Amino acid sequence: MADLKKAELKNRVKGYRALQGDLTQQQLADKVGCSRQTIISIETSKFVPSVELALKLAAALNVKVEDIFLFEEEGKS
C-alpha cells in the first residue's frame, strides 16, 4: 500500500465524462449541483471535493467513487 503521506489524490473525472457521451463540464455540474468552475478545478487537481460531492460525481457518472478518485505515490505517473 502506498505511503499516504507521500501520495497525491488523482482523479479520472474528465475521462469518465468522455465515456458518458462527451458529457460537458457544465452538464456534469448541473447534475451534481455545483459550478462548472468547480468541475474544472477538480479535473485539474486544484480542488479536492467533499465526500458528498465525490459521491454525487460517482453517481452522475455511473461508477464507484474509488474508480474516479485514487491516491498515487508522488513521483509516479
C-alpha positions as CSV (number, residue, x, y, z in Angstrom):
1,M,0.0,0.0,0.0
2,A,1.2,3.5,-0.8
3,D,2.5,5.7,1.9
4,L,-0.4,8.1,2.1
5,K,1.9,10.9,3.5
6,K,3.7,10.8,0.1
7,A,0.6,10.3,-2.1
8,E,-1.4,12.7,-4.2
9,L,-5.1,12.4,-4.9
10,K,-5.7,11.9,-8.6
11,N,-9.0,11.8,-10.4
12,R,-10.4,10.5,-13.7
13,V,-13.4,12.8,-13.9
14,K,-12.6,14.1,-17.4
15,G,-12.2,10.5,-18.7
16,Y,-15.4,9.3,-17.3
17,R,-17.2,12.4,-18.7
18,A,-16.0,11.4,-22.2
19,L,-17.3,7.8,-21.6
20,Q,-20.7,9.3,-20.9
21,G,-21.1,10.5,-24.5
22,D,-18.9,13.6,-24.2
23,L,-20.8,15.0,-21.2
24,T,-19.7,18.6,-20.8
25,Q,-18.4,20.1,-17.6
26,Q,-21.5,22.3,-17.4
27,Q,-23.8,19.3,-17.8
28,L,-22.0,17.4,-15.1
29,A,-22.0,20.4,-12.8
30,D,-25.8,20.8,-13.3
31,K,-26.3,17.1,-12.5
32,V,-24.4,17.3,-9.2
33,G,-25.3,20.8,-8.2
34,C,-22.1,22.7,-8.4
35,S,-20.5,25.2,-10.8
36,R,-18.6,24.5,-14.0
37,Q,-15.6,26.2,-12.4
38,T,-15.7,23.6,-9.6
39,I,-15.6,20.7,-12.1
40,I,-12.6,22.4,-13.8
41,S,-10.8,22.7,-10.5
42,I,-11.5,19.1,-9.6
43,E,-10.3,17.9,-13.0
44,T,-7.1,19.9,-12.8
45,S,-6.5,18.7,-9.2
46,K,-6.7,22.3,-7.8
47,F,-9.6,21.4,-5.6
48,V,-10.4,18.2,-3.6
49,P,-14.2,17.7,-3.5
50,S,-16.1,16.9,-0.3
51,V,-17.2,13.4,0.3
52,E,-20.7,14.4,-0.6
53,L,-19.7,15.9,-3.9
54,A,-17.4,13.0,-4.7
55,L,-20.3,10.6,-4.2
56,K,-22.6,12.8,-6.3
57,L,-20.0,12.7,-9.1
58,A,-19.7,9.0,-9.0
59,A,-23.5,8.6,-9.1
60,A,-23.8,11.0,-12.0
61,L,-21.1,9.1,-13.9
62,N,-22.5,5.7,-13.0
63,V,-19.2,4.5,-11.4
64,K,-17.9,3.8,-7.9
65,V,-16.2,6.7,-6.2
66,E,-13.0,4.7,-5.9
67,D,-13.0,4.4,-9.7
68,I,-12.8,8.2,-10.1
69,F,-10.5,9.1,-7.2
70,L,-7.3,7.4,-6.3
71,F,-4.1,8.0,-4.4
72,E,-0.9,8.0,-6.4
73,E,2.5,7.9,-4.9
74,E,4.5,11.1,-5.6
75,G,6.9,10.8,-8.5
76,K,4.8,8.2,-10.3
77,S,2.5,9.0,-13.3
